[in-house]
Amino acid sequence: MVVGATTDYMLKNGYKPVGKDFPVFLHPKTQEEYALARTERKSGHGYQGFTVYASPEVTLEEDLARRDLTINAIAESVDGDLIDPFNGINDLKKGILRHVSPAFVEDPVRVLRIARFAARFNFAIAEETQQLIKQMVASGELEHLVAERVWQELSKALQTDQPSVFFTSLRQVNALSCLFPEVDRLFGVPQIPKWHPEVDTGIHVMMVIDQSAKLSDDLAVRFAALCHDLGKGLTPKDILPSHAGHEATSIELTNKLCQRLRVPKDIATLAAKVAEYHTDVHLLFELDAARVLEVIEGLDSFRRPERFEQFLLAGEADFRGRPGYETVDYPEKRAFAECFQQASQIDIKPLLEQGLAGEQIKQAIRQQRCDAIERVLSTHRRG
């Protein structure tokens, strides 16, 4: 940060301007960023609704005052001295996320960022900051968030070690129902205790995404884990705690969520497929070979084997996202992988030598794959 300078001064000294909205420059030799001290004034809705003011009169403290959190409002001089006008160092030591000033309310992205920081650093949100965010939610400021920024923050939050904190933090300040209503409505919805000791669907999904974070660094797997049971939030009350048919509703809600947030296509596709087929992994030993092959083909696994691996990881996260299941054996995953492996190794050369073609060879390959899958299933059932 440069205090007491002007744009003309920076340009005359060889600094190259970056962008057109903020007074940021690149050093002519090191290419490091140098920004003029500035203040911001709200001039519209959303994160872009600001007027920037940069002047030699803007002080270091005034620049720091526009930051969102006290832990981000700390500067270091060229001599190594820390400038901490808002007591951010103390909040850093105590693990507290606290807003710098009432201007926090002017940028709705900050609500997502503070929840992400809570997940990333396992910090708590200060009580007065929680109250401020609740006021932002009530005022409708979050409705001005653009899809790309929501997805950007969500994807970063899902890549933390404990992504559930992102969602529980948003729920704590009444923001989850506004930003991710599909997830919010899961809380308080019961499941069958025999299969779900945690009972509450929202708690289950939080446990699942945390398990997915332990199993894989793949954002697609983690997002699929988040979406897999979205349909349970709309299960008719007269059939609870059963959730028969929730898969179809989960697919629909997942697709709508992905469209709303403009989720990348490959990530969205996996999420929808996991929503559709995740129960098949858990019920593997009750399925016939034809259904197992249907799942494998539905995932386009023979052309995209990496998607099948992602699917199994999401399924394992679902299995382990329950109290007492975190470390127990899960043979269904191994067996499903073996079914795919054996079905993938069918040799079509003898079929071609028999003169089969068209629909005939297609059916013959399918039958041989089913036979291979049945052999795997029979072995595991006997075991």
C-alpha positions as CSV (number, residue, x, y, z in Angstrom):
1,M,0.0,0.0,0.0
2,V,1.3,3.4,-0.9
3,V,0.3,6.4,1.2
4,G,0.6,10.0,0.2
5,A,1.0,9.4,-3.6
6,T,-1.0,10.1,-6.7
7,T,-1.7,8.2,-9.9
8,D,0.5,10.6,-11.8
9,Y,3.4,10.0,-9.4
10,M,3.1,6.2,-9.9
11,L,3.0,6.5,-13.6
12,K,6.0,8.8,-13.8
13,N,8.0,6.3,-11.8
14,G,7.3,3.5,-14.2
15,Y,4.5,1.7,-12.4
16,K,2.0,0.1,-14.7
17,P,-1.7,0.4,-13.9
18,V,-3.8,-2.8,-13.5
19,G,-7.5,-2.6,-14.2
20,K,-9.6,0.5,-14.4
21,D,-11.7,0.5,-11.2
22,F,-9.0,0.6,-8.5
23,P,-5.7,2.5,-8.2
24,V,-3.5,-0.6,-8.3
25,F,-0.1,-0.7,-10.1
26,L,2.7,-3.2,-10.9
27,H,6.3,-2.4,-9.9
28,P,8.3,-1.9,-13.1
29,K,10.9,-4.5,-12.1
30,T,9.4,-6.9,-9.5
31,Q,5.9,-6.9,-10.9
32,E,4.6,-6.7,-7.3
33,E,1.3,-5.0,-6.7
34,Y,1.3,-1.5,-5.3
35,A,-2.1,0.1,-4.4
36,L,-2.8,3.7,-3.4
37,A,-4.5,4.1,-0.1
38,R,-8.2,4.6,-0.8
39,T,-11.6,4.8,0.7
40,E,-14.9,3.4,-0.7
41,R,-18.4,4.7,-0.6
42,K,-21.5,2.7,-1.3
43,S,-23.2,3.9,-4.5
44,G,-25.4,0.9,-5.4
45,H,-26.4,-2.7,-4.7
46,G,-24.1,-5.6,-4.6
47,Y,-20.4,-6.0,-4.4
48,Q,-19.8,-3.7,-7.5
49,G,-21.9,-0.8,-6.1
50,F,-18.9,1.3,-4.8
51,T,-17.3,4.6,-5.6
52,V,-13.5,4.5,-5.0
53,Y,-11.7,7.6,-3.7
54,A,-7.9,7.6,-3.8
55,S,-5.9,10.7,-2.8
56,P,-2.6,11.6,-1.0
57,E,-4.8,12.7,1.9
58,V,-6.1,9.2,2.6
59,T,-4.3,7.8,5.6
60,L,-3.2,4.3,6.3
61,E,-5.9,3.9,9.0
62,E,-8.6,5.1,6.7
63,D,-7.6,2.5,4.1
64,L,-7.6,-0.2,6.7
65,A,-11.0,0.9,7.9
66,R,-12.6,-0.2,4.6
67,R,-11.5,-3.8,5.2
68,D,-14.2,-6.3,6.1
69,L,-12.6,-8.0,9.1
70,T,-10.3,-6.9,11.9
71,I,-7.9,-9.8,11.1
72,N,-7.6,-8.4,7.6
73,A,-7.1,-4.8,8.7
74,I,-3.5,-5.2,9.9
75,A,-0.6,-3.6,8.0
76,E,3.2,-4.1,8.2
77,S,5.6,-1.3,7.6
78,V,8.8,-1.7,5.6
79,D,10.6,-1.8,8.9
80,G,8.5,-4.8,10.1
81,D,6.3,-2.8,12.5
82,L,2.6,-3.9,12.7
83,I,-0.1,-1.3,12.5
84,D,-3.3,-2.7,14.1
85,P,-5.8,0.1,14.7
86,F,-8.7,-2.3,15.1
87,N,-7.2,-4.8,17.4
88,G,-7.1,-7.5,14.8
89,I,-4.1,-9.3,16.3
90,N,-6.0,-10.0,19.5
91,D,-9.0,-11.4,17.4
92,L,-6.5,-13.5,15.4
93,K,-5.1,-15.0,18.6
94,K,-8.6,-15.7,20.0
95,G,-10.0,-17.1,16.7
96,I,-12.7,-14.5,16.3
97,L,-14.1,-13.0,13.0
98,R,-15.2,-9.5,13.7
99,H,-16.3,-6.7,11.3
100,V,-14.2,-3.5,11.2
101,S,-17.0,-1.0,10.8
102,P,-20.7,-0.8,10.0
103,A,-19.6,-0.4,6.4
104,F,-19.4,-4.3,6.4
105,V,-23.1,-4.3,5.4
106,E,-22.3,-2.6,2.1
107,D,-20.8,-5.7,0.4
108,P,-23.0,-8.9,0.5
109,V,-20.1,-11.1,-0.6
110,R,-18.6,-10.5,2.9
111,V,-21.3,-12.8,4.4
112,L,-20.1,-15.7,2.3
113,R,-16.4,-14.8,2.9
114,I,-16.8,-14.7,6.7
115,A,-18.6,-18.1,6.7
116,R,-15.8,-19.5,4.5
117,F,-13.1,-18.1,6.8
118,A,-15.0,-19.7,9.7
119,A,-14.7,-23.1,7.9
120,R,-11.1,-22.5,6.8
121,F,-9.7,-21.4,10.1
122,N,-12.2,-22.9,12.5
123,F,-12.9,-19.4,13.8
124,A,-16.1,-18.1,15.5
125,I,-18.1,-15.1,14.3
126,A,-18.3,-12.4,16.9
127,E,-21.8,-11.8,18.4
128,E,-22.1,-8.2,17.1
129,T,-21.0,-9.3,13.6
130,Q,-23.7,-12.0,13.7
131,Q,-26.3,-9.4,14.5
132,L,-25.1,-7.1,11.7
133,I,-25.3,-10.0,9.2
134,K,-28.8,-10.8,10.3
135,Q,-29.7,-7.2,9.5
136,M,-28.2,-7.5,6.1
137,V,-30.3,-10.7,5.4
138,A,-33.5,-8.9,6.6
139,S,-32.8,-5.9,4.4
140,G,-32.5,-8.1,1.3
141,E,-28.9,-7.1,0.5
142,L,-28.0,-10.8,-0.2
143,E,-30.5,-10.9,-3.0
144,H,-28.1,-8.8,-5.1
145,L,-25.3,-11.4,-5.1
146,V,-24.4,-12.6,-8.6
147,A,-24.2,-16.3,-9.2
148,E,-20.5,-16.4,-10.1
149,R,-19.5,-14.9,-6.7
150,V,-21.7,-17.3,-4.8
151,W,-20.2,-20.3,-6.7
152,Q,-16.7,-18.9,-6.2
153,E,-17.1,-18.7,-2.4
154,L,-19.0,-22.0,-2.2
155,S,-16.3,-23.9,-4.1
156,K,-13.6,-22.4,-1.9
157,A,-15.6,-23.3,1.2
158,L,-16.1,-26.9,0.0
159,Q,-12.3,-27.2,-0.4
160,T,-11.7,-26.5,3.3
161,D,-11.1,-29.3,5.8
162,Q,-14.5,-28.9,7.5
163,P,-16.9,-27.5,4.9
164,S,-19.9,-28.0,7.2
165,V,-18.8,-25.0,9.2
166,F,-19.5,-22.8,6.2
167,F,-23.2,-23.9,6.1
168,T,-23.8,-24.0,9.8
169,S,-22.2,-20.5,10.1
170,L,-24.6,-19.2,7.4
171,R,-27.5,-20.8,9.1
172,Q,-26.5,-19.2,12.4
173,V,-27.0,-15.8,10.9
174,N,-30.2,-16.6,8.9
175,A,-28.4,-16.5,5.6
176,L,-28.6,-20.2,4.6
177,S,-32.3,-20.0,3.7
178,C,-31.6,-17.1,1.4
179,L,-28.4,-18.4,-0.3
180,F,-29.0,-22.2,-0.3
181,P,-32.6,-22.9,0.5
182,E,-32.3,-26.5,-0.8
183,V,-29.7,-27.2,2.0
184,D,-31.5,-25.1,4.7
185,R,-34.8,-27.0,4.4
186,L,-33.0,-30.3,5.2
187,F,-32.5,-29.3,8.8
188,G,-35.2,-30.7,11.1
189,V,-36.3,-33.4,8.6
190,P,-36.2,-36.8,10.2
191,Q,-34.8,-40.0,8.8
192,I,-35.2,-43.7,9.9
193,P,-33.0,-44.0,13.1
194,K,-32.1,-47.6,12.2
195,W,-30.1,-46.3,9.2
196,H,-29.5,-42.8,10.4
197,P,-28.6,-42.5,14.1
198,E,-28.2,-38.8,13.6
199,V,-31.9,-38.7,12.5
200,D,-31.8,-35.1,11.2
201,T,-31.2,-34.9,7.5
202,G,-29.4,-31.6,7.7
203,I,-26.9,-33.0,10.2
204,H,-26.4,-36.0,8.0
205,V,-25.5,-33.9,4.9
206,M,-23.1,-31.9,7.0
207,M,-21.4,-35.1,8.2
208,V,-21.3,-36.3,4.6
209,I,-19.5,-33.3,3.2
210,D,-17.0,-33.4,6.1
211,Q,-16.4,-37.1,5.3
212,S,-16.0,-36.2,1.6
213,A,-13.3,-33.7,2.6
214,K,-11.4,-36.5,4.3
215,L,-11.8,-38.9,1.4
216,S,-11.0,-36.6,-1.6
217,D,-9.6,-33.3,-2.6
218,D,-11.9,-33.3,-5.7
219,L,-14.3,-30.4,-5.6
220,A,-16.8,-32.4,-7.8
221,V,-16.9,-35.2,-5.2
222,R,-17.5,-32.7,-2.4
223,F,-20.2,-30.8,-4.3
224,A,-21.9,-34.1,-5.1
225,A,-21.9,-35.1,-1.5
226,L,-23.6,-31.8,-0.7
227,C,-26.4,-32.4,-3.2
228,H,-27.0,-36.1,-2.9
229,D,-30.0,-35.9,-0.5
230,L,-31.5,-32.5,-1.4
231,G,-34.8,-34.2,-2.2
232,K,-35.4,-35.2,1.4
233,G,-36.2,-31.6,2.2
234,L,-39.4,-32.0,0.1
235,T,-40.5,-35.4,1.3
236,P,-44.2,-35.4,2.0
237,K,-44.7,-35.3,5.8
238,D,-47.2,-38.2,5.7
239,I,-44.5,-40.7,4.8
240,L,-41.7,-39.4,7.1
241,P,-39.3,-40.6,8.3
242,S,-39.2,-42.7,5.1
243,H,-37.9,-41.0,2.0
244,A,-39.1,-43.2,-0.7
245,G,-38.4,-41.7,-4.1
246,H,-36.2,-38.9,-2.8
247,E,-33.6,-39.6,-5.6
248,A,-35.8,-38.1,-8.3
249,T,-36.5,-35.0,-6.3
250,S,-32.8,-34.7,-5.5
251,I,-31.9,-34.8,-9.2
252,E,-34.4,-32.0,-9.9
253,L,-33.2,-29.8,-7.1
254,T,-29.5,-30.4,-7.9
255,N,-30.1,-29.4,-11.5
256,K,-31.9,-26.2,-10.5
257,L,-29.2,-25.4,-8.0
258,C,-26.5,-25.9,-10.6
259,Q,-28.3,-23.7,-13.1
260,R,-28.8,-21.0,-10.6
261,L,-25.2,-20.9,-9.6
262,R,-23.8,-21.7,-13.1
263,V,-21.9,-24.6,-11.8
264,P,-19.3,-26.0,-14.2
265,K,-20.9,-28.8,-16.4
266,D,-18.7,-31.7,-15.3
267,I,-19.3,-30.9,-11.6
268,A,-23.0,-30.5,-12.2
269,T,-23.3,-33.8,-14.1
270,L,-21.6,-35.8,-11.4
271,A,-23.8,-34.2,-8.7
272,A,-26.9,-35.2,-10.6
273,K,-25.7,-38.7,-11.2
274,V,-24.8,-39.2,-7.5
275,A,-28.2,-37.9,-6.5
276,E,-29.7,-40.5,-8.9
277,Y,-27.7,-43.5,-8.1
278,H,-26.2,-43.1,-4.5
279,T,-28.6,-45.6,-2.9
280,D,-27.5,-48.3,-5.4
281,V,-24.1,-48.4,-3.8
282,H,-25.5,-49.1,-0.4
283,L,-28.0,-51.7,-1.7
284,L,-25.5,-53.4,-4.1
285,F,-25.8,-56.9,-2.7
286,E,-29.6,-56.7,-3.1
287,L,-29.4,-55.7,-6.7
288,D,-29.4,-57.9,-9.8
289,A,-26.6,-57.7,-12.3
290,A,-28.7,-55.8,-14.9
291,R,-29.4,-53.0,-12.4
292,V,-25.7,-52.7,-11.5
293,L,-24.8,-52.5,-15.2
294,E,-27.5,-49.9,-15.7
295,V,-25.8,-47.7,-13.0
296,I,-22.4,-48.2,-14.5
297,E,-23.7,-47.3,-18.0
298,G,-25.8,-44.4,-16.6
299,L,-22.5,-42.9,-15.2
300,D,-20.9,-43.3,-18.7
301,S,-18.2,-45.2,-16.8
302,F,-16.8,-47.2,-19.7
303,R,-15.9,-43.9,-21.4
304,R,-15.3,-41.9,-18.2
305,P,-13.8,-44.3,-15.6
306,E,-12.8,-41.2,-13.5
307,R,-16.5,-40.4,-13.0
308,F,-17.1,-43.9,-11.7
309,E,-14.3,-43.4,-9.1
310,Q,-15.8,-40.0,-8.1
311,F,-19.2,-41.7,-7.7
312,L,-17.9,-44.3,-5.4
313,L,-16.1,-41.7,-3.3
314,A,-19.3,-39.7,-2.9
315,G,-21.1,-42.9,-2.0
316,E,-18.5,-43.8,0.6
317,A,-18.9,-40.3,2.1
318,D,-22.6,-40.8,2.3
319,F,-22.1,-44.1,4.1
320,R,-19.6,-42.7,6.6
321,G,-21.6,-39.5,7.2
322,R,-23.4,-41.1,10.2
323,P,-22.4,-41.6,13.8
324,G,-20.6,-44.8,14.3
325,Y,-19.9,-45.4,10.6
326,E,-16.9,-43.2,10.2
327,T,-14.3,-46.0,10.2
328,V,-16.2,-49.3,9.7
329,D,-15.6,-51.5,6.7
330,Y,-17.6,-50.7,3.5
331,P,-17.4,-53.8,1.3
332,E,-20.1,-52.5,-1.1
333,K,-17.7,-49.9,-2.5
334,R,-15.0,-52.6,-3.2
335,A,-17.5,-54.9,-4.7
336,F,-19.0,-52.2,-7.0
337,A,-15.4,-51.3,-8.2
338,E,-14.8,-55.0,-8.9
339,C,-18.1,-55.3,-10.9
340,F,-17.0,-52.4,-13.0
341,Q,-13.5,-53.8,-13.5
342,Q,-14.8,-57.2,-14.6
343,A,-17.4,-55.7,-16.9
344,S,-14.7,-53.5,-18.5
345,Q,-12.6,-56.5,-19.4
346,I,-15.1,-58.2,-21.7
347,D,-13.3,-59.1,-25.0
348,I,-15.4,-58.3,-28.0
349,K,-13.0,-60.0,-30.5
350,P,-14.6,-63.5,-30.2
351,L,-18.0,-61.9,-30.7
352,L,-16.9,-60.2,-33.9
353,E,-15.4,-63.5,-35.1
354,Q,-18.8,-65.0,-34.7
355,G,-20.1,-62.5,-37.3
356,L,-22.2,-60.6,-34.8
357,A,-22.9,-57.0,-35.6
358,G,-25.3,-54.1,-34.8
359,E,-27.9,-54.8,-32.2
360,Q,-26.8,-58.4,-31.9
361,I,-23.2,-57.6,-30.7
362,K,-24.6,-54.9,-28.5
363,Q,-26.8,-57.4,-26.7
364,A,-24.1,-60.0,-26.6
365,I,-21.7,-57.6,-24.9
366,R,-24.3,-56.5,-22.5
367,Q,-25.1,-60.2,-21.5
368,Q,-21.4,-61.0,-21.0
369,R,-21.0,-57.9,-18.8
370,C,-24.0,-58.9,-16.8
371,D,-22.6,-62.4,-16.4
372,A,-19.3,-61.0,-15.2
373,I,-21.1,-58.7,-12.7
374,E,-23.2,-61.6,-11.4
375,R,-20.1,-63.7,-10.7
376,V,-18.7,-60.9,-8.6
377,L,-22.0,-60.4,-6.7
378,S,-22.3,-64.1,-6.1
379,T,-18.8,-64.3,-4.7
380,H,-19.5,-61.4,-2.3
381,R,-22.9,-62.7,-1.3
382,R,-21.4,-66.1,-0.4
383,G,-18.6,-64.3,1.5
